Amino acid sequence: MLLKILIDNHCYQVAGLSMLVSSSLSLLTPAAAEMGFLHLSLVRFLLGFFHGFVYTPIHACWGNWAPPQVDLFLFRVSP
């Protein structure tokens, strides 16, 4: 419930922050691989976790932004 309220009111900030964190973690992947399997597994887990926060805000942003004729098409073609 709290996540839905946050996403409805601040969808651009949530999507942008999660993409920023995901990008940063992607840049840390080679260093984590050099440190060992456990570090790499942790970085990959966090990467997947923050990628999950991109999906829902994009739908909320499209619902606010897209015209009614186009939003159904956008929701159908989105991953």
Stockholm file with secondary structure:
# STOCKHOLM 1.0

chainA/1-79         MLLKILIDNHCYQVAGLSMLVSSSLSLLTPAAAEMGFLHLSLVRFLLGFFHGFVYTPIHACWGNWAPPQVDLFLFRVSP
#=GR chainA/1-79 SS CHHHHHHHHCHHHHHHHHHHHHHHHHHHHHHHHHHCHHHHHHHHHHHHHHHHHHHHHHHHHHHHHSCHHHHHHHHHHCC
#=GC SS_cons        CHHHHHHHHCHHHHHHHHHHHHHHHHHHHHHHHHHCHHHHHHHHHHHHHHHHHHHHHHHHHHHHHSCHHHHHHHHHHCC
//
